[in-house]
Amino acid sequence: MSTWFSPGRIEVLGKHTDYAGGRCLVVALDRGVTASFTPGGQGIHARSTAMPDAVDVHADPPLPAGHWGRYLQTAVARLEHNFGPLTPGTITLDSTLPLASGMSSSSAVVVAATLALAHDNGLMQRPRWRETLTSPEALATYLACVENGSGFGPLDGHPGVGTHGGSEDHTAMICSRDGELGVFDFADQVPTQQRRLRLPDSLAFVVIMSGVLAEKTGPALALYNRASRLAREAVDVWNAATGRRDANLGQALRSDADAQAHLSKLLLDAPALSRRVEQFVTESTVIIPRATDALAANDLSAVRSHVDASQRGAEEGLGNQIPETSSLYASALALGAHAASAFGAGYGGSVWALVGASDAESFASTWLDTYRSAFPHHRDSSSVLVTRPSGGVHERVLHLAG
């Protein structure tokens, strides 16, 4: 039997930047998903402590997009595609993360289940694994590829869950350290760690789940993938005009000192692409470095100013906010938070607020009451948590991946 815990994450800053080759500022939560694999029986089945019925992981046709079992089917299919048949057994999931909350519960399922299966089946000791997944960041990238379907080195791609996302979530889950925020750059396929900084003991994060599920299915999936598509189309315009073969916006914009001005001219007649590029550039190259410097200097007024600019980018550049998340952002600041922002894919999900640790519990209660008064139809589905940065996946992952 093998058991693995993967935390959820807060995307402090970095809205839709990772898959476009930009920076992200992330922390892991003290809540997450635990996956246990128990060998035995015939075939591979999955259970969740929150659901009464087991799932046949090899069922054909596969489960519908968004079903919790679909993520396990994707993980099993990818491992078998890359490494051969897996031992029969049962995967059991237990989660302390609210589902579809924007804290990446779905990616936590993929990470925890994939590692439990890989460990119990001895995949981590195979030369192909050890020669390809040579660092925690490389392991995180492969786990993202399991989810999005892309290939990674000699490990061929296989259909993913349907989203066209990057590896921000998986990097936060694998690479985070207790008490620290991490800045990662995603211009290359394997991200690079640019900075770590400790969150002062005097501060804490409060997160409200709006009750509007951030499910990446149906219309929400199309909206989520639209931001990815626009970033890809901007790169296509750039490559066609320059003859380059840049993989993402980050690579394109670092190719030349005048690259940003050149790309802006190329997109003059494409306002949707221009807005997407502007949001990306501002978030990745201006807001994140300046906000990180301000936090390191304990200049909370400057932190708020930069985070406010990020929220405006989500509202105006990405257009992925809804009345509930916009209201949560505004009410957090009105109640005295040092800074606040929506995070994740958008179109629902959660909002974080940075507050004094000693006041965090009382702030959380007041903030939630304020939200429920404004949106009483979300009274039963909304919730709040208080947290500080936590460590990542079990330490054995880092050892076995290196």
C-alpha positions in Angstrom: 0.0 0.0 0.0 1.2 3.5 -0.9 -0.2 6.8 0.4 0.6 10.3 -0.9 -0.7 13.7 0.2 -0.8 16.6 -2.3 -1.7 20.1 -1.0 -3.9 22.6 -2.7 -2.5 25.9 -3.6 -3.1 29.7 -3.5 -2.1 31.5 -6.6 -1.1 34.7 -4.9 -0.3 36.3 -8.2 0.1 35.0 -11.7 -3.3 35.0 -13.3 -3.2 32.8 -16.5 0.6 33.4 -16.8 2.1 29.9 -16.4 1.1 28.3 -19.6 1.9 31.5 -21.5 5.5 31.4 -20.2 5.3 33.9 -17.4 5.9 34.1 -13.6 3.7 33.0 -10.8 3.8 33.7 -7.0 2.4 30.7 -5.2 2.0 29.0 -1.9 0.8 25.5 -0.9 -2.0 25.1 1.6 -2.2 22.9 4.7 -5.2 21.2 3.1 -5.2 18.8 0.2 -5.9 15.4 -1.3 -4.6 12.1 0.0 -4.5 9.1 -2.4 -3.9 5.6 -1.2 -3.2 2.6 -3.6 -3.9 -0.9 -2.3 -2.9 -3.7 -4.6 -5.2 -6.7 -5.1 -8.3 -7.9 -7.0 -8.8 -7.5 -10.8 -8.4 -4.3 -12.7 -8.0 -0.9 -11.1 -10.9 0.7 -9.2 -11.2 4.0 -7.4 -13.2 5.2 -4.4 -13.7 8.6 -2.7 -14.6 9.0 0.9 -17.1 11.6 -0.2 -18.9 9.3 -2.7 -20.7 5.9 -2.1 -19.8 4.1 -5.3 -16.5 2.8 -6.7 -15.3 3.7 -10.2 -13.9 1.3 -12.8 -10.8 3.2 -13.9 -10.6 1.2 -17.2 -14.3 1.8 -18.1 -15.0 2.4 -21.7 -16.3 4.9 -22.6 -14.5 7.0 -20.0 -16.3 9.0 -17.4 -17.6 12.5 -18.4 -15.3 15.5 -18.1 -15.5 17.0 -14.6 -16.3 13.7 -12.9 -13.7 13.1 -10.1 -13.0 9.6 -11.5 -12.1 11.1 -14.9 -8.9 12.5 -13.3 -7.9 9.1 -12.1 -8.7 7.5 -15.4 -6.4 10.1 -17.0 -3.6 9.4 -14.6 -3.8 5.6 -15.0 -4.0 5.8 -18.8 -1.0 8.0 -19.0 1.2 5.9 -16.7 0.3 2.8 -18.6 0.9 4.6 -21.9 4.4 5.6 -20.7 5.4 2.7 -18.5 3.2 -0.3 -19.3 0.4 -2.1 -17.3 -0.1 -1.3 -13.7 -0.8 -3.6 -10.8 -4.5 -4.3 -10.1 -5.8 -2.6 -7.0 -7.9 0.2 -5.5 -7.2 3.9 -5.3 -8.9 5.6 -2.4 -9.2 9.4 -2.3 -9.8 11.6 0.7 -9.9 15.4 0.4 -9.9 18.3 2.8 -10.1 20.8 -0.1 -13.4 22.2 -1.2 -14.0 20.9 -4.8 -14.0 23.4 -7.7 -12.9 26.1 -5.3 -10.0 27.5 -7.4 -7.5 25.9 -5.0 -6.7 23.2 -7.6 -8.4 20.2 -6.0 -8.4 18.5 -9.4 -4.7 18.8 -9.9 -4.1 17.6 -6.4 -6.1 14.5 -7.3 -3.9 13.9 -10.3 -0.6 14.5 -8.4 -1.5 12.4 -5.3 -3.0 9.5 -7.4 -0.2 9.5 -10.0 2.5 9.4 -7.3 0.7 6.7 -5.3 0.4 4.5 -8.4 4.0 5.2 -9.5 5.5 4.4 -6.1 3.6 1.2 -5.5 4.3 0.0 -9.0 8.1 0.7 -8.7 8.0 3.2 -11.6 10.1 5.7 -9.7 13.1 3.3 -9.6 13.0 2.6 -13.3 15.7 4.2 -15.5 13.2 5.9 -17.7 11.6 7.7 -14.8 14.9 8.6 -13.1 16.6 9.7 -16.3 13.7 11.9 -17.3 12.3 13.3 -14.1 15.6 14.6 -12.8 14.3 17.4 -10.5 11.2 18.4 -8.5 10.4 20.9 -11.2 10.7 18.2 -13.9 8.4 15.9 -11.9 5.9 18.8 -11.6 6.0 19.4 -15.3 5.4 15.7 -16.1 2.4 15.7 -13.7 1.0 18.8 -15.5 1.5 16.9 -18.8 -0.5 14.0 -17.4 -3.3 16.4 -16.8 -3.1 18.4 -20.1 -2.1 15.6 -22.4 1.2 16.9 -23.6 4.4 14.9 -24.0 7.4 15.3 -21.8 10.7 14.3 -23.2 10.6 10.6 -24.1 7.3 10.2 -22.2 4.8 10.5 -25.0 1.6 12.5 -24.6 -1.9 10.9 -24.1 -5.3 12.5 -23.9 -5.6 14.6 -20.7 -8.7 15.9 -18.9 -9.6 18.6 -21.4 -7.9 21.7 -20.0 -5.1 23.5 -21.7 -3.3 24.6 -18.6 0.3 24.8 -17.5 2.3 23.5 -14.5 1.8 26.2 -11.9 -0.5 24.1 -9.7 1.7 21.1 -9.9 4.9 23.1 -9.2 3.3 24.7 -6.1 2.3 21.2 -4.9 5.7 19.6 -5.5 8.1 22.5 -4.8 6.6 24.5 -1.9 8.2 24.8 1.5 6.6 25.4 4.8 6.2 29.1 5.6 7.4 30.3 2.3 6.0 31.8 -0.9 7.7 30.9 -4.2 8.2 32.7 -7.5 8.6 30.5 -10.5 9.2 31.3 -14.1 7.5 29.1 -16.8 9.1 30.4 -20.0 10.8 27.0 -20.6 9.0 23.7 -20.4 10.5 22.9 -17.0 10.0 26.0 -14.7 12.8 27.6 -12.8 12.6 28.9 -9.2 13.4 32.6 -9.1 12.8 33.5 -5.5 11.6 32.3 -2.2 10.5 34.5 0.7 9.1 33.8 4.1 5.7 35.1 5.0 6.1 37.0 8.3 4.6 35.2 11.3 2.4 38.3 11.9 0.5 37.7 8.6 -2.0 35.0 7.4 -4.2 34.3 4.4 -7.9 34.1 4.7 -9.7 32.5 1.8 -13.4 32.5 1.0 -14.9 30.0 -1.4 -17.6 31.9 -3.2 -19.9 28.9 -3.7 -19.8 29.4 -7.4 -18.0 26.3 -8.6 -14.9 26.9 -10.7 -15.6 23.7 -12.7 -13.6 23.3 -15.9 -16.4 21.7 -17.8 -19.0 22.8 -20.4 -19.1 26.6 -20.9 -16.6 27.2 -18.1 -14.1 25.0 -19.8 -14.5 27.0 -23.1 -14.0 30.3 -21.2 -11.0 28.9 -19.4 -9.4 27.7 -22.6 -10.2 31.0 -24.3 -7.5 32.8 -22.3 -5.1 30.0 -23.3 -6.1 30.2 -26.9 -5.6 33.9 -27.1 -2.1 33.6 -25.7 -1.4 30.9 -28.3 -2.8 33.0 -31.1 -0.6 35.9 -30.2 2.5 33.7 -30.3 1.4 32.4 -33.7 1.1 35.9 -35.0 4.6 36.7 -33.6 6.2 33.5 -35.1 4.6 34.1 -38.5 6.0 37.6 -38.6 9.4 37.0 -37.3 10.2 33.5 -38.5 10.8 32.3 -34.9 9.5 29.2 -33.3 8.8 30.5 -29.7 6.7 28.2 -27.7 5.0 30.9 -25.6 4.7 34.6 -24.9 7.5 34.5 -22.3 9.9 33.1 -24.9 8.8 35.6 -27.5 9.1 38.6 -25.3 12.6 37.8 -24.0 13.9 37.2 -27.5 14.8 40.8 -28.1 14.9 44.1 -26.3 12.2 45.5 -28.7 10.1 42.4 -28.7 7.2 43.8 -26.7 6.9 46.9 -28.9 7.1 44.8 -32.0 4.4 42.4 -30.8 2.2 45.3 -29.9 2.4 46.7 -33.4 1.6 43.3 -34.9 -1.6 43.1 -32.8 -2.9 46.6 -33.4 -5.9 45.2 -35.4 -6.5 42.4 -32.9 -7.9 44.1 -29.7 -8.6 40.8 -27.9 -5.1 39.6 -28.5 -3.7 43.0 -27.4 -5.6 42.9 -24.1 -4.5 39.4 -23.4 -0.8 40.3 -24.1 -1.0 43.5 -22.0 -2.5 41.6 -19.0 0.2 38.9 -19.3 3.1 41.4 -19.6 1.9 43.5 -16.7 1.2 40.6 -14.4 4.4 38.7 -15.1 7.0 41.4 -15.6 5.8 44.3 -13.5 3.3 43.3 -10.8 4.9 40.0 -9.5 8.5 41.4 -9.2 7.4 44.6 -7.5 4.8 42.9 -5.2 7.5 40.4 -4.1 10.0 43.1 -3.4 7.3 45.0 -1.4 6.4 41.9 0.6 10.0 41.2 1.4 10.4 44.8 2.6 7.2 44.5 4.7 5.7 47.4 2.7 2.1 46.3 2.8 0.8 49.5 1.3 2.8 48.8 -1.8 1.8 45.2 -1.8 -1.8 46.3 -1.9 -1.2 48.7 -4.8 0.4 45.9 -6.9 -2.2 43.3 -6.0 -5.0 45.8 -6.9 -3.4 46.2 -10.3 -3.5 42.4 -10.7 -7.2 42.3 -9.9 -7.9 45.0 -12.4 -6.1 42.9 -15.0 -8.4 40.0 -14.2 -11.5 42.2 -14.4 -10.5 44.1 -17.6 -7.9 42.1 -19.4 -9.0 38.5 -18.8 -12.7 39.3 -18.1 -12.9 36.2 -15.9 -14.5 37.8 -12.8 -18.1 37.4 -11.7 -20.1 39.6 -9.3 -19.4 37.3 -6.4 -15.6 37.4 -6.7 -15.5 41.1 -7.4 -17.6 41.7 -4.3 -15.4 39.6 -2.1 -12.3 41.5 -3.3 -13.9 44.9 -2.5 -15.4 43.8 0.9 -12.1 42.4 2.0 -10.4 45.7 1.5 -13.3 47.6 3.1 -12.9 45.4 6.2 -9.2 46.3 6.5 -7.3 43.5 4.7 -3.8 44.5 3.6 -4.5 43.1 0.2 -6.9 40.8 -1.6 -7.4 39.1 -4.9 -9.4 36.5 -6.8 -7.3 33.6 -8.0 -7.3 30.5 -10.1 -9.0 30.0 -13.5 -11.8 32.5 -12.8 -15.5 32.4 -13.5 -16.1 31.4 -9.9 -13.9 29.9 -7.2 -12.2 31.8 -4.4 -10.6 35.1 -3.2 -7.7 35.5 -0.8 -7.1 38.2 1.7 -3.8 39.0 3.5 -4.5 40.0 7.1 -2.9 40.2 10.5 -2.5 36.7 11.9 -3.9 37.6 15.3 -7.1 39.0 13.8 -7.5 36.3 11.1 -10.2 34.3 12.7 -12.4 37.3 13.5 -11.8 38.8 10.1 -12.8 35.5 8.4 -16.1 35.4 10.3 -17.0 39.0 9.5 -15.9 38.7 5.9 -18.0 35.6 5.4 -21.0 37.1 7.1 -20.7 40.2 4.8 -20.5 38.0 1.7 -23.5 35.9 2.7 -25.6 39.0 3.4 -24.8 40.2 -0.1 -25.3 36.8 -1.8 -27.7 34.9 0.5 -28.3 32.2 -2.2 -24.7 31.1 -1.6 -25.1 30.8 2.2 -24.9 27.0 2.2 -22.2 26.6 -0.5 -19.8 29.3 0.6 -17.1 28.7 3.3 -13.9 30.2 4.7 -10.5 29.1 5.8 -7.5 30.6 7.5 -4.1 29.4 6.5 -0.4 30.1 6.1 2.1 28.7 3.5 2.6 25.0 3.9 5.0 22.4 2.6 4.5 20.4 -0.6 4.0 16.7 -1.4 5.7 14.3 0.9 9.5 14.6 0.9 10.0 11.2 -0.6 8.7 12.6 -3.9 11.6 15.0 -4.0 14.1 12.2 -3.3 12.6 9.7 -5.7 12.3 12.3 -8.5 15.9 13.3 -8.3 
